[in-house]
Amino acid sequence: MLAHIVELTRMTSGNLKVMTGSHGRNLIDEMRVGSSGCMPVAAFADLYAATWTSGTRAAQGSHGHARPHLLLLTEAASLGVEPFKYILYLRGVFKTYAARKVSTPGFAAAAKAASANSGLSRPLDEAGKQSLKETVDYLRPYFRA
């Protein structure tokens, strides 16, 4: 993806704005090569924003903003998709982290395929919840909201 950002920017003389995703896993490197932004997961968008506004040098420094978002991203991503909803619950955005049941066959097939690609389709267990709670509690000073 990084090479694509460089090439697209070069080919369009900077007129094409390249946005990235993947939960911001490569945010610092994407910033370095000229991405125009990232579409991260909502559970800790404030941490991504702090990283983005600090710039690549500051984000990588010893007290960089990237560390908190990467810590939470690594922790949550290792548990599948459900943790991102649970983090919003822990942060007080929602009263529950329960999700509605999916009844649309096309959507269900896409969700199943996505979880198969991640290698994780199990529900969030108590150990995972406790781990996320400890990580969120540790990172509370970094949250803006």
Secondary structure, DSSP 8 states (H G I E B T S, - for coil): -HHHHHHHHHHTTT-S--EE-GGGTTHHHHHHTT--EE---GGGHHHHHHHHHHHHHHHHSTT-THHHHHHHHHHHHTT-SHHHHHHHHHTTS-S---------HHHHHHHHHHHHHHT--S---HHHHHHHHHHHHHHGGG---
